[in-house]
Amino acid sequence: MIPTRLAEHYEAKYAAERTAPPPDPFPLAAPRPTHRAAAAVTALALLLPEGADVLELGAGNGVVAESLRAGGVPFRSYTIGDISPPRLAGLRRTFGDPRIRFAHADAERPSATVQGPFDAVVMIALIEHLVDPLGAMRDIRSLLRPGGFAYVDTPNLAKWTRRLKLAAGRFPSTASTDEGLTTYAGAPADLYDEGHLHYFTHRSLGLMLTRRCGYAEAAFHPYFESPRFLGERLGTFLARARPTLFSDVACVARTS
């Protein structure tokens, strides 16, 4: 189970989402997505089978679900699970589609409150927050149908910008500034590096999922998000040519 300190942090952090406006959807077929959620939408629109049952854990403002719904992806059900009651309350206000369901779910062990099987489990900017990612990904695999997949997006610790920070003797924080002590908005961080507890590379995540969590294979879907001065076209080319250097980690781990 998620520790009380973490649960309190996320409930306070997302308190304003009870009344947040609905998100603007991303297109299904972005040729060069420049946001992790947009990249996920583009990949999932191609990967999801018709009539899929989907579980998204830690769904943020619901933009992935809304993009797939608005784009006409023919899923059968889409369950949004989150640990934060304010966030769930806001998401319930957003969606009127009866195919979209909600669950107060702890991503450390979602099977305790969510019943599968699912064709896909979506986790964007979540695995790095988990206390026990090994145990969580094993539990998530138990919720998947044979041939189903987990889509996992997480910061790439080996991205070239973070390698430069390490070379300069600085901590390459992935959700904050000032060595993990200051939020992007300039406020003192409540949790170090905004609650990121684990750091991954393409190789480390792929090996963890296949060697230790029971997934049959792990494939990557690179995309460009930053730094902006590279430009969308060049950044996308570099991300696809050398994802371990220029892309964050977007992994599709399939069951056998």
C-alpha positions in Angstrom: 0.0 0.0 0.0 1.1 3.6 -0.6 2.5 5.2 2.6 0.3 7.7 4.4 2.8 10.5 3.8 2.6 10.0 0.0 -1.1 9.7 0.0 -1.4 13.0 1.9 1.0 14.7 -0.5 -1.0 13.7 -3.6 -4.3 14.5 -2.1 -3.1 18.0 -1.2 -1.3 18.4 -4.6 -4.4 17.6 -6.6 -7.1 19.3 -4.4 -7.9 21.9 -7.0 -8.7 19.2 -9.6 -12.2 18.7 -8.0 -13.3 21.7 -10.2 -10.8 21.5 -13.0 -12.1 22.1 -16.6 -12.2 19.2 -19.0 -8.9 18.7 -20.9 -8.5 19.6 -24.6 -7.9 16.3 -26.5 -4.8 15.5 -28.5 -5.2 14.3 -32.1 -4.9 10.5 -32.6 -2.3 10.7 -35.3 0.3 13.3 -34.4 3.3 12.8 -36.8 5.7 14.4 -34.3 4.1 14.4 -30.8 6.0 16.7 -28.3 4.2 15.7 -25.1 4.2 12.4 -23.3 0.4 12.2 -23.3 0.2 13.1 -27.0 2.8 10.4 -27.7 0.7 7.9 -25.7 -2.4 8.8 -27.5 -0.7 8.3 -30.9 0.7 4.9 -29.9 -2.5 3.6 -28.2 -4.7 4.5 -31.1 -2.7 2.1 -33.2 -2.1 -0.6 -30.5 -5.5 -1.0 -28.9 -7.7 -3.8 -30.4 -11.3 -3.0 -31.3 -13.5 -3.5 -28.2 -10.5 -3.2 -25.8 -10.9 -3.0 -22.1 -8.4 -0.5 -20.8 -7.2 0.5 -17.3 -5.3 3.7 -16.8 -3.6 4.3 -13.5 -2.7 7.8 -12.4 -4.6 9.3 -15.3 -3.8 13.0 -14.5 -6.5 15.2 -15.9 -7.9 12.4 -18.1 -6.5 13.8 -21.4 -5.5 10.4 -22.7 -8.9 8.9 -22.1 -10.6 12.0 -23.5 -8.4 12.0 -26.6 -9.1 8.4 -27.4 -12.8 8.9 -26.7 -13.1 12.1 -28.8 -11.0 10.5 -31.6 -13.4 7.6 -31.9 -11.2 4.7 -30.7 -13.6 1.8 -30.3 -12.8 0.7 -26.8 -15.4 -1.3 -24.8 -14.5 0.1 -21.4 -11.9 2.5 -20.0 -11.3 2.4 -16.3 -9.6 5.3 -14.6 -7.9 4.4 -11.3 -6.3 6.9 -9.0 -5.2 7.2 -5.4 -6.3 10.9 -5.1 -10.1 11.4 -4.2 -10.0 15.1 -5.4 -8.6 14.0 -8.8 -11.2 11.2 -9.1 -14.0 13.7 -8.2 -12.8 16.0 -11.0 -12.6 13.2 -13.5 -16.1 12.1 -12.7 -17.3 15.6 -13.5 -15.5 15.5 -16.8 -16.7 12.3 -18.3 -20.3 11.4 -19.1 -19.5 8.4 -21.4 -20.9 5.2 -19.7 -17.9 3.3 -21.0 -15.6 5.3 -18.8 -15.5 4.0 -15.2 -13.7 5.1 -12.1 -11.9 3.3 -9.2 -10.1 4.5 -6.1 -7.0 2.3 -6.8 -3.5 2.1 -5.4 -1.1 1.5 -8.2 1.2 -0.4 -5.9 -1.4 -3.2 -5.9 -4.3 -2.3 -8.2 -5.7 -5.9 -8.2 -6.9 -5.2 -4.6 -9.7 -2.9 -5.9 -9.8 -3.3 -9.7 -11.1 -6.5 -11.5 -9.6 -7.5 -14.8 -8.9 -8.8 -17.3 -7.8 -5.9 -19.4 -6.3 -5.6 -22.9 -4.1 -2.7 -21.8 -2.9 -1.0 -18.7 -1.7 2.6 -19.2 0.8 4.3 -16.8 2.1 7.7 -17.7 4.5 9.5 -15.4 3.6 7.0 -12.6 6.1 4.2 -12.2 8.8 6.5 -10.9 6.4 7.4 -8.0 5.9 3.8 -6.8 7.5 2.4 -3.7 7.8 -1.1 -5.2 7.7 -0.9 -9.0 8.7 -4.6 -9.2 5.7 -5.8 -7.2 3.4 -3.3 -8.9 4.3 -4.4 -12.4 3.9 -8.1 -11.5 0.4 -7.3 -10.0 -0.5 -5.3 -13.2 0.6 -8.2 -15.4 -1.9 -10.4 -13.5 -4.7 -8.0 -14.7 -3.8 -8.4 -18.3 -5.3 -10.8 -20.8 -2.9 -13.1 -22.8 -1.3 -10.9 -25.4 -2.3 -7.7 -23.5 0.2 -5.0 -22.8 1.2 -2.3 -20.3 2.1 1.1 -21.7 4.6 2.6 -19.3 6.0 6.2 -19.8 8.7 7.5 -17.4 11.6 10.0 -17.5 14.8 8.7 -19.1 17.7 9.2 -16.6 20.2 8.7 -19.4 18.8 11.5 -21.6 21.6 13.7 -22.9 20.5 16.7 -20.8 20.7 14.7 -17.6 24.0 13.2 -18.6 25.4 16.7 -18.8 24.1 17.6 -15.4 25.7 14.5 -13.9 29.0 15.4 -15.6 28.8 18.8 -14.0 28.3 17.2 -10.6 24.6 18.1 -10.4 21.7 15.8 -9.6 19.6 15.3 -12.8 16.2 15.7 -11.2 13.3 14.7 -13.4 10.3 16.6 -11.9 11.8 19.7 -10.4 14.8 22.1 -10.4 17.5 23.1 -7.9 18.7 19.6 -7.2 15.2 18.3 -6.6 14.3 21.0 -4.1 12.2 23.4 -6.1 9.1 22.8 -8.2 8.9 24.1 -11.8 6.6 26.8 -10.5 9.3 28.1 -8.2 7.9 26.8 -4.8 9.7 24.6 -2.4 9.2 21.0 -3.2 7.0 19.2 -0.6 8.6 15.9 -1.5 12.1 15.6 -2.9 12.0 15.7 -6.7 8.2 15.9 -6.5 8.0 12.4 -5.2 10.1 10.6 -7.8 11.5 7.6 -6.0 13.0 5.5 -8.8 14.9 6.4 -12.0 15.0 4.4 -15.2 16.7 4.1 -18.5 15.3 2.3 -21.6 17.5 -0.7 -20.8 16.8 -0.9 -17.0 13.0 -0.7 -17.5 13.0 -3.2 -20.3 15.1 -5.7 -18.3 13.0 -5.2 -15.1 9.8 -5.9 -17.0 11.0 -9.0 -18.9 13.4 -10.6 -16.4 11.7 -9.8 -13.1 8.1 -9.0 -13.8 7.1 -11.8 -16.3 6.4 -9.8 -19.4 7.3 -11.6 -22.7 8.8 -8.6 -24.5 9.3 -4.9 -24.2 9.3 -2.5 -27.1 9.9 1.3 -27.2 8.0 4.1 -28.8 10.4 7.1 -28.8 9.1 10.7 -29.0 10.6 14.2 -28.6 9.5 16.5 -25.7 12.5 18.7 -24.9 14.7 20.8 -25.0 12.7 23.1 -27.2 15.6 24.8 -28.8 16.3 21.6 -30.9 13.0 22.2 -32.7 10.2 19.7 -33.3 11.5 18.3 -36.6 15.2 17.8 -35.5 14.2 16.7 -32.0 11.9 14.1 -33.3 14.5 12.8 -35.7 17.1 12.5 -32.9 14.6 10.9 -30.6 13.8 8.2 -33.1 17.4 7.7 -34.2 18.9 7.6 -30.7 16.1 7.1 -28.2 18.4 6.2 -25.3 19.9 9.7 -25.6 17.1 11.9 -26.8 13.7 10.4 -25.8 12.1 9.7 -22.5 11.1 6.1 -22.0 7.8 5.0 -23.5 7.6 1.2 -23.2 5.0 -1.3 -24.4 5.5 -4.5 -22.3 3.4 -7.5 -23.6 2.3 -10.7 -22.0 2.7 -14.0 -23.7 
